[in-house]
Amino acid sequence: MPKDAKSPKKLRSNRAALAHKVGYALRHPDRVGPYVRRAGRDTWLRLRHPDHVGYYRAVMSSDARRSPEAAVGSRTHDRWLALGQIQFDYLIEHGLRPEHRMLDIGCGNLRGGRHFIDHLDSGHYYGVDISPDILIAAKRTLTEHGLQAKLPHLTLTGDLRLDFLPDGHFDVVHAHSVFSHSPLSVIDECLAHVGRVLTDTGFFDFTFDRTEGTEHQVLREDFYYRTDTLLTLAARHSLHARFMEDWEKRPHGQSKIRVSRSPLPS
Ligand SMILES: C[S@@+](CC[C@H](N)C(=O)[O-])C[C@H]1O[C@@H](n2cnc3c(N)ncnc32)[C@H](O)[C@@H]1O
């Protein structure tokens, strides 16, 4: 993570604004070519897939073909390892026990998931993702780490209504770097339904790209939200929600919110 990823200046900048783009191009001329290629692909995929999930599934397919680790946002294998470890360490510190049942939304190629699968009792990990390509990569991760006996569930989904899952089942629901790639309608759908699958004492942690300025998006891949927007959305679905200050100290560019059906001890 760049050292200043959460500096006041970065938190206020609007990456979609022309002035920002011009300034960025002047500071990083080497990144202009890759950005133009990404924008071209974005336009093509948008035309072919007007709905967001179809579009993002196509982005993942194109990225995963090159490298599943890069497709989930890790430029190097070391970074992939570190990002998985950060997710795991945080939930262990927050009380994740082997007997808990966990739903990992947007599980990717099990960057974090492989740690959770290893830690949890057999069959207690449930990963869902919209991308068949990344789920195939997830099975490879599972095999490479010898986790077959843990029998995790890995399921393809087309939406976040979670209607195929039972009531009150999961102690922990987790979505790492998923809402950073989601329009508000997708987050709204998830928050509308996640309460049903949580236990009374369970919680749902999700990360998001935080802005303290204007909410914006870059292409249709990266979305920046104000904390209040997401806290208000959660409240609208009768969920208790709080900003996780202790996540801010971790070496990760995103912020984290925790929601639950009942108020949780701080
Ligand atoms: C940046 S990757 C993060 C993967 C994993 N959570 C991790 O931290 O390694 C985002 C993942 O979320 C998935 N995804 C994006 N939108 C989704 C949605 N609406 N529902 C389920 N999965 C989604 C993508 O296919 C991708 O695998």
The ligand as an SDF file (V2000), in Angstrom:
LIG
                    3D

 27 29  0  0  0  0  0  0  0  0999 V2000
  -10.4520   -7.7380   -5.3780 C   0  0  0  0  0  0  0  0  0  0  0  0
  -11.1170   -9.3460   -5.4280 S   0  0  0  0  0  0  0  0  0  0  0  0
  -10.9960   -9.8100   -3.7220 C   0  0  0  0  0  0  0  0  0  0  0  0
  -11.0940  -11.3040   -3.5090 C   0  0  0  0  0  0  0  0  0  0  0  0
  -11.0160  -11.7670   -2.0550 C   0  0  0  0  0  0  0  0  0  0  0  0
  -12.0700  -11.2030   -1.2500 N   0  0  0  0  0  0  0  0  0  0  0  0
   -9.6550  -11.4180   -1.5060 C   0  0  0  0  0  0  0  0  0  0  0  0
   -9.5460  -10.5080   -0.6970 O   0  0  0  0  0  0  0  0  0  0  0  0
   -8.7000  -12.0160   -1.9520 O   0  0  0  0  0  0  0  0  0  0  0  0
  -12.8760   -9.0530   -5.6120 C   0  0  0  0  0  0  0  0  0  0  0  0
  -13.6490  -10.3480   -5.8160 C   0  0  0  0  0  0  0  0  0  0  0  0
  -15.0300  -10.0720   -5.6420 O   0  0  0  0  0  0  0  0  0  0  0  0
  -15.7500  -10.6760   -6.6850 C   0  0  0  0  0  0  0  0  0  0  0  0
  -16.9810   -9.8920   -6.8450 N   0  0  0  0  0  0  0  0  0  0  0  0
  -17.1170   -8.6590   -7.3800 C   0  0  0  0  0  0  0  0  0  0  0  0
  -18.3920   -8.2540   -7.3160 N   0  0  0  0  0  0  0  0  0  0  0  0
  -19.0760   -9.2470   -6.6970 C   0  0  0  0  0  0  0  0  0  0  0  0
  -20.4320   -9.4300   -6.3230 C   0  0  0  0  0  0  0  0  0  0  0  0
  -21.3530   -8.4950   -6.5910 N   0  0  0  0  0  0  0  0  0  0  0  0
  -20.7850  -10.5770   -5.7000 N   0  0  0  0  0  0  0  0  0  0  0  0
  -19.8700  -11.5440   -5.4310 C   0  0  0  0  0  0  0  0  0  0  0  0
  -18.5630  -11.4250   -5.7720 N   0  0  0  0  0  0  0  0  0  0  0  0
  -18.1710  -10.3040   -6.3920 C   0  0  0  0  0  0  0  0  0  0  0  0
  -14.8180  -10.6760   -7.8760 C   0  0  0  0  0  0  0  0  0  0  0  0
  -15.1590  -11.6310   -8.8420 O   0  0  0  0  0  0  0  0  0  0  0  0
  -13.4780  -10.9520   -7.1970 C   0  0  0  0  0  0  0  0  0  0  0  0
  -13.1990  -12.3100   -7.1060 O   0  0  0  0  0  0  0  0  0  0  0  0
  1  2  1  0
  2  3  1  0
  2 10  1  0
  3  4  1  0
  4  5  1  0
  5  6  1  0
  5  7  1  0
  7  8  2  0
  7  9  1  0
 10 11  1  0
 11 12  1  0
 11 26  1  0
 12 13  1  0
 13 14  1  0
 13 24  1  0
 14 15  1  0
 14 23  1  0
 15 16  2  0
 16 17  1  0
 17 18  1  0
 17 23  2  0
 18 19  1  0
 18 20  2  0
 20 21  1  0
 21 22  2  0
 22 23  1  0
 24 25  1  0
 24 26  1  0
 26 27  1  0
M  CHG  2   2   1   9  -1
M  END
$$$$
